[in-house]
Amino acid sequence: MRRRIRTIPDFPKPGIQFRDITTLLLDPQGLALSVERLLETVEGEIDLVAGIEARGFVFAPALALALGAGVLLIRKDGKLPGATIAEDYTLEYGSDRITIHADACAPGAKVLLVDDLIATGGTARAAVRLLRKAGAIVEQAAFVIDLPDLGGADALRAESIRVSSLVAFEGD
């Protein structure tokens, strides 16, 4: 799996090693293997798979179909029509906001959170807060890539989330 993920140095700024999953997605075997392995990490029944914009949208439908679940889209602010609920969070360079439709999640729904990568965990932690605000039960999150030195997976674990990932890139 690791060899199917391209590293682009100094993107989006100097010193960053960008882990690019587009090369994984171009490879049918790599894509199938990543979905299969993500599925192996899921425990129990899932009602909804919540994908974080944008690359989480790639994996959420595939996982949802295999799990017999629906897909919930977590979008950046201003992207969803109709009534929404939102969660603000801080980034190293400012703040941002994510939203879901106000009626996207029934209280008590068991939700699996999915994205391509967990780094500092700011967006993922905000997604968990947002889903829980909507009444969801969020106990699991799955990522293709973990950057463990940045602490995001540990931050989610501190919020009682079982975190799984397929590949870890340490030291970056």
C-alpha positions as CSV (number, residue, x, y, z in Angstrom):
1,M,0.0,0.0,0.0
2,R,2.8,2.4,0.9
3,R,4.4,2.2,-2.5
4,R,1.1,3.2,-4.1
5,I,1.1,6.5,-2.2
6,R,3.2,9.2,-3.8
7,T,5.1,11.7,-1.6
8,I,5.4,15.2,-3.0
9,P,8.0,17.3,-1.1
10,D,7.4,20.9,-0.2
11,F,3.7,20.9,-0.9
12,P,1.6,23.0,-0.2
13,K,4.6,24.8,1.5
14,P,8.3,24.2,2.1
15,G,9.0,21.5,4.6
16,I,5.7,19.6,4.1
17,Q,5.8,16.0,2.8
18,F,2.4,15.7,1.0
19,R,1.1,12.2,1.0
20,D,-0.8,12.0,-2.3
21,I,-3.4,9.2,-2.6
22,T,-4.3,9.9,-6.2
23,T,-1.7,7.4,-7.3
24,L,-3.4,4.8,-5.0
25,L,-6.8,5.7,-6.5
26,L,-5.5,5.3,-10.1
27,D,-4.5,1.7,-9.3
28,P,-7.6,-0.5,-9.4
29,Q,-6.0,-3.2,-7.2
30,G,-4.7,-0.6,-4.7
31,L,-8.1,1.0,-4.5
32,A,-9.9,-2.3,-4.0
33,L,-7.3,-3.4,-1.4
34,S,-7.6,-0.1,0.5
35,V,-11.4,-0.5,0.7
36,E,-11.1,-4.1,1.7
37,R,-8.6,-3.4,4.4
38,L,-10.7,-0.4,5.8
39,L,-13.7,-2.7,6.0
40,E,-11.7,-5.2,8.0
41,T,-11.2,-2.5,10.7
42,V,-14.9,-1.9,11.2
43,E,-16.6,-3.4,14.3
44,G,-20.3,-3.9,14.8
45,E,-23.2,-2.5,12.9
46,I,-22.9,0.8,11.2
47,D,-25.9,3.0,10.1
48,L,-24.0,5.7,8.3
49,V,-20.5,6.3,6.9
50,A,-19.5,9.9,7.3
51,G,-16.9,11.1,4.7
52,I,-15.0,14.3,5.3
53,E,-14.6,16.6,2.3
54,A,-13.1,15.9,-0.1
55,R,-11.0,12.7,-0.2
56,G,-13.2,11.1,2.5
57,F,-15.9,11.2,-0.2
58,V,-14.0,8.7,-2.2
59,F,-14.0,6.0,0.5
60,A,-17.3,6.6,2.2
61,P,-19.6,5.3,-0.5
62,A,-17.6,2.1,-1.1
63,L,-17.5,1.3,2.6
64,A,-21.2,2.2,3.0
65,L,-22.3,-0.1,0.2
66,A,-20.3,-3.0,1.6
67,L,-21.7,-2.3,5.1
68,G,-25.3,-1.8,4.0
69,A,-25.1,1.7,5.4
70,G,-25.9,5.2,4.1
71,V,-23.4,8.0,3.4
72,L,-23.3,11.2,5.3
73,L,-21.3,14.1,3.7
74,I,-19.3,16.4,6.0
75,R,-18.8,19.6,4.0
76,K,-16.9,22.8,4.3
77,D,-19.2,25.7,5.2
78,G,-21.4,27.1,2.5
79,K,-21.4,24.0,0.4
80,L,-24.7,22.4,1.5
81,P,-28.1,23.7,0.6
82,G,-30.9,23.9,3.2
83,A,-30.7,23.8,6.9
84,T,-27.3,22.7,8.4
85,I,-25.6,22.4,11.7
86,A,-21.9,23.4,12.0
87,E,-18.8,23.0,14.0
88,D,-15.9,25.5,14.1
89,Y,-12.4,24.4,14.6
90,T,-8.9,25.9,14.6
91,L,-6.1,25.2,12.2
92,E,-2.4,26.0,12.6
93,Y,-3.1,29.0,10.3
94,G,-6.6,30.1,11.4
95,S,-10.0,28.6,11.7
96,D,-12.5,26.8,9.6
97,R,-16.0,25.4,9.8
98,I,-17.6,22.1,8.7
99,T,-21.3,21.4,8.3
100,I,-23.8,18.6,7.8
101,H,-27.5,18.8,6.9
102,A,-29.6,19.2,10.0
103,D,-31.6,16.2,9.1
104,A,-28.7,14.0,7.9
105,C,-28.4,11.9,11.1
106,A,-31.1,10.4,13.3
107,P,-30.3,10.5,17.0
108,G,-28.7,7.2,18.0
109,A,-27.3,6.4,14.5
110,K,-24.1,4.5,14.6
111,V,-21.6,6.4,12.4
112,L,-18.2,5.4,11.1
113,L,-16.0,8.5,10.3
114,V,-13.7,8.1,7.3
115,D,-11.1,10.2,5.5
116,D,-7.9,9.6,3.5
117,L,-5.5,10.9,6.1
118,I,-5.2,11.8,9.8
119,A,-2.6,14.4,10.7
120,T,-3.2,16.8,13.6
121,G,-6.8,15.6,13.9
122,G,-8.4,19.1,13.9
123,T,-10.9,18.3,11.2
124,A,-11.6,14.8,12.4
125,R,-12.1,15.9,16.0
126,A,-14.5,18.7,14.8
127,A,-16.4,16.1,12.7
128,V,-16.8,13.9,15.8
129,R,-18.1,16.8,17.8
130,L,-20.5,17.8,14.9
131,L,-21.8,14.2,14.5
132,R,-22.3,13.9,18.3
133,K,-24.1,17.3,18.3
134,A,-26.5,15.7,15.8
135,G,-27.1,12.8,18.2
136,A,-24.9,10.2,16.4
137,I,-23.0,7.5,18.2
138,V,-19.4,7.8,16.9
139,E,-17.0,5.2,18.2
140,Q,-14.9,4.4,15.2
141,A,-12.8,6.3,12.6
142,A,-10.9,4.8,9.7
143,F,-8.1,6.5,7.6
144,V,-5.9,5.3,4.8
145,I,-2.9,7.2,6.1
146,D,-1.8,8.2,9.6
147,L,0.9,10.7,10.4
148,P,1.4,9.6,14.0
149,D,4.0,12.2,14.9
150,L,1.3,14.9,14.4
151,G,-0.9,13.3,17.1
152,G,-4.3,13.3,15.5
153,A,-5.1,9.7,16.0
154,D,-4.1,9.9,19.7
155,A,-6.3,13.0,20.0
156,L,-9.3,11.0,18.6
157,R,-8.5,8.1,20.9
158,A,-8.7,10.6,23.9
159,E,-12.3,11.3,22.8
160,S,-13.1,7.5,23.0
161,I,-12.8,6.9,19.3
162,R,-11.3,3.6,18.0
163,V,-8.9,4.7,15.3
164,S,-7.6,2.5,12.5
165,S,-5.3,3.3,9.6
166,L,-3.7,1.3,6.8
167,V,-0.4,3.0,6.5
168,A,1.7,5.2,8.9
169,F,4.3,7.6,7.7
170,E,6.4,8.4,10.8
171,G,8.7,11.3,11.1
172,D,7.0,13.6,8.6
